[in-house]
Amino acid sequence: MQQLAPYSAYLENEINAIDFPKDPSNLYDPLRYFLSLGGKRMRPILTLLGAELFGESKENALSAALSVEVFHNFTLIHDDIMDEAPLRRNRETVHTKWNQNIAILSGDVLFVKGYQLLVKQKPEHLQPLIELFNKTAIEVCEGQQMDMDFESRKDVSIDEYIEMIRLKTSVLLGCALEMGAVIGNASETDRKHLYDFGQNIGIAFQIQDDILDLFADPDKFGKQVGGDVISNKKTLLNLHALILATDEQKQLLWKLSTETDYQVKIDKTKALYEIIGARAICENEMKKYHSIAMKSLEEIQIGDSAKQPLKALAEFLMNREL
Amino acid sequence: MQQLAPYSAYLENEINAIDFPKDPSNLYDPLRYFLSLGGKRMRPILTLLGAELFGESKENALSAALSVEVFHNFTLIHDDIMDEAPLRRNRETVHTKWNQNIAILSGDVLFVKGYQLLVKQKPEHLQPLIELFNKTAIEVCEGQQMDMDFESRKDVSIDEYIEMIRLKTSVLLGCALEMGAVIGNASETDRKHLYDFGQNIGIAFQIQDDILDLFADPDKFGKQVGGDVISNKKTLLNLHALILATDEQKQLLWKLSTETDYQVKIDKTKALYEIIGARAICENEMKKYHSIAMKSLEEIQIGDSAKQPLKALAEFLMNREL
């Protein structure tokens, strides 16, 4: 996205400049490696935009933005262990390239690094910033635990699923934006609106992710289409399909879960989700959260032109290729 | 130790009162369980004593004291995974009682809880407290990494070993005390002296631990005597013995490392360490760090009577049964 390119470039540069000691190399080499793997850097961009919305410079919000990105990378290192993921951004994960103990410990250190960056902010902002960061960090862990618990549960409700994605991924977007608002001395009310904007955009984005995983154009999608279906992962599509399905369709879905020809499994599941109406209902939910988000943005007591970058970002996030 | 009993009781009570949500129970049950396993609560006592030394009430230092104890327990949960330890204080470790993923994630949450407790301190103390906490947390991880690296190394020097125990265990004692000093508005110089006192007592204590592991009276020692020898662990005794040994003694030690009759292994190693002089040199090192610690305590610009509890604590720590 053209408009955000200068922010990405600025952050990429600053992320590369994060300094780690040489020794113990088994602790710090994995962190240099992992942070260099890149990513959209969406979360720290949100902090910079949040600060600018209230007239504060992006430079003054930088250390908080970096703390959010560093925290996000810490969660990825630990999540990759828990998910036994061999790859991240097409490169080896830390526990694969080194070992699991090193991934646990270097993750822990990266988490502290997040606090070290955050504590560089002005003393008068420390209490609200750290309280927000703490609350969010705990929620992200709760979301990850719920996600793991869901694997062995057969009675996950739509509400529980939405709560899981809210905690696991969306609260961090809200937090990233609100940190910017704190640094920009926004009112409590505006802070809350900006947080809600981020959180609801996050939920909409995550629902879109579930849809894209199955319905994306394989030529334009960065990863394998149908991955969630192959692994029988619980997604919003899947949960809605099971609720809406007739007994016969349920039988079919049940059969498909053990289908070993993956292309057949994907194609038939996809067709069934369309017929059942699961795709349509998920798209509606996505639009609902997007619209709640935009209303929160409207509520903020700032002129429309200042909100333009955030609106553009929300549009960008919601218009990935289907 | 009689004099510290009221502090222990006060802290035990407050640790039991730390509140965790009910759900997700797989995240929070392990924390309720682990914190209830007890322990000497030595680190939070240090924070309370540090504050009282400078005339501040223990109540005002409480949340910082709890943050140190909570942090310590977080490191134990993660260390137990890395060390594949089945038991902690004769009870199952978290990764044994639940599973490894739960131990990683609930450990992460406990770490955040430490920051949540610390941020309850007065706003004007937040920056120094959190900076000290961050620095210490990183050092503890570095110490753990060094310890793991040592397992596969044959050239560990005495200096490296001391640096490892300083980072892994001693800096947290210094941090616990200095936090109390920050809360008690001590001067920078006094803060530094109190930190040094804690750090050097910690090193002396850890050296004593190495000695006790082999030379303690089995009837009075809480755990199996000779555990380090059985597992061929690098300890200060072992490193000094290898430096001081004649070629013949080195051969003997080498042979003993593969001895399968553990009682023979322990008895012969013990006798050899005495003859070589490894025990004596370790006891001297222990006394050296103890004496450096006591000098730092002397330097603090506070009347002698106020220092009495800390002196008593140092005596207590250094006079475990040999």
Chai-1 contact restraints between the chains, C-beta under 6 A:
chainA,res_idxA,chainB,res_idxB,connection_type,confidence,min_distance_angstrom,max_distance_angstrom,comment,restraint_id
A,P24,B,E142,contact,1.0,0.0,6.0,A-B,restraint_1
A,P24,B,Q145,contact,1.0,0.0,6.0,A-B,restraint_2
A,P24,B,M146,contact,1.0,0.0,6.0,A-B,restraint_3
A,N26,B,Q145,contact,1.0,0.0,6.0,A-B,restraint_4
A,N26,B,D149,contact,1.0,0.0,6.0,A-B,restraint_5
A,L27,B,Q145,contact,1.0,0.0,6.0,A-B,restraint_6
A,H78,B,I104,contact,1.0,0.0,6.0,A-B,restraint_7
A,M82,B,N101,contact,1.0,0.0,6.0,A-B,restraint_8
A,N101,B,M82,contact,1.0,0.0,6.0,A-B,restraint_9
A,I104,B,H78,contact,1.0,0.0,6.0,A-B,restraint_10
A,L105,B,C141,contact,1.0,0.0,6.0,A-B,restraint_11
A,L105,B,Q145,contact,1.0,0.0,6.0,A-B,restraint_12
A,D108,B,C141,contact,1.0,0.0,6.0,A-B,restraint_13
A,V109,B,I138,contact,1.0,0.0,6.0,A-B,restraint_14
A,V109,B,C141,contact,1.0,0.0,6.0,A-B,restraint_15
A,V112,B,N134,contact,1.0,0.0,6.0,A-B,restraint_16
A,V112,B,A137,contact,1.0,0.0,6.0,A-B,restraint_17
A,V112,B,I138,contact,1.0,0.0,6.0,A-B,restraint_18
A,Y115,B,N134,contact,1.0,0.0,6.0,A-B,restraint_19
A,Q116,B,N134,contact,1.0,0.0,6.0,A-B,restraint_20
A,V119,B,I130,contact,1.0,0.0,6.0,A-B,restraint_21
A,V119,B,E131,contact,1.0,0.0,6.0,A-B,restraint_22
A,P123,B,Q127,contact,1.0,0.0,6.0,A-B,restraint_23
A,L126,B,L126,contact,1.0,0.0,6.0,A-B,restraint_24
A,Q127,B,P123,contact,1.0,0.0,6.0,A-B,restraint_25
A,I130,B,V119,contact,1.0,0.0,6.0,A-B,restraint_26
A,E131,B,V119,contact,1.0,0.0,6.0,A-B,restraint_27
A,N134,B,V112,contact,1.0,0.0,6.0,A-B,restraint_28
A,N134,B,Y115,contact,1.0,0.0,6.0,A-B,restraint_29
A,N134,B,Q116,contact,1.0,0.0,6.0,A-B,restraint_30
A,A137,B,V112,contact,1.0,0.0,6.0,A-B,restraint_31
A,I138,B,V109,contact,1.0,0.0,6.0,A-B,restraint_32
A,I138,B,V112,contact,1.0,0.0,6.0,A-B,restraint_33
A,C141,B,L105,contact,1.0,0.0,6.0,A-B,restraint_34
A,C141,B,D108,contact,1.0,0.0,6.0,A-B,restraint_35
A,C141,B,V109,contact,1.0,0.0,6.0,A-B,restraint_36
A,E142,B,P24,contact,1.0,0.0,6.0,A-B,restraint_37
A,Q145,B,P24,contact,1.0,0.0,6.0,A-B,restraint_38
A,Q145,B,N26,contact,1.0,0.0,6.0,A-B,restraint_39
A,Q145,B,L27,contact,1.0,0.0,6.0,A-B,restraint_40
A,Q145,B,L105,contact,1.0,0.0,6.0,A-B,restraint_41
A,M146,B,P24,contact,1.0,0.0,6.0,A-B,restraint_42
A,D149,B,N26,contact,1.0,0.0,6.0,A-B,restraint_43
